[in-house]
Amino acid sequence: MKGNVLIVDDTEFYRKVYMTKLLSAGYITRVATNGIEALKAMMTQKPDLILLDLVMPEMDGFKVLQAVRASPALNRIPVIVFSSKGAPEEIQKALQAGANDFLIKATTTPNKVIEKIEAYLKK
């Protein structure tokens, strides 16, 4: 296997598409539907990379990102924000909060997402 990716998204469609795509590319893939589930999943099995949505119930992606960057056990994990939001201020906020990259769902193909993940996991 190439690595362990945690997909954090409350939209079933995106979870299924990217889980299927990552599994077929040889990645171990887990999913979480909100930030609380994501943090619990990270504590049971530390991922090699996090694909993180911003808009979710219970705990949004910004709070997850804050928690990851504040944790000595997790703060070195690459986080790619993958969001339907794409306003420049949202992108800047995510990058300032510690995201390694920001991809917009509507304009990024599944293949491009896989390319980005592979680039970060090769580092």
Residue, then its C-alpha position, 0 to 999 in steps of 0.5 A: m500500500k502507498g499510504n494511509v489517507l483520511i477523507v473528512d467530508d460530510t457529503e456521501f458522494y465525495r466520500k465514495v468517489y474519493m475512497t474508491k479512487l484512492l483504494s484503486a490507486g493503492y491507498i489505505t483509505r478511511v472516512a469521517t463524516n465530521g470533525i469529531e469523527a476525524l479526530k477520533a479516527m486520527m487518534t486510533q490510526k494516524p493517517d499519512l495525509i488528511l483530505l479535509d472538507l471545511v463545511m461540516p456539522e459538529m466541528d468544521g474543517f478549520k477547527v479540525l485543522q487547528a486541532v491537528r496543527a496544535s497536536p505534537a502527535l499529528n502536526r506533521i501530517p499533510v492536510i489538503v483542504f478540499s472544499s466547495k468554498g473557493a473565495p480567496e479569503e477562505i483559501q488564505k484562511a485555510l493556508q494560514a491555519g496550516a493547510n498544505d494545499f487547497l483544492i476546490k471541489a468544482t474545479t479539481t478532477p479526481n485525478k488531480v486530487i490523486e496527483k496532489i496526494e501522491a506529491y505530498l506523500k513522496k516528500 
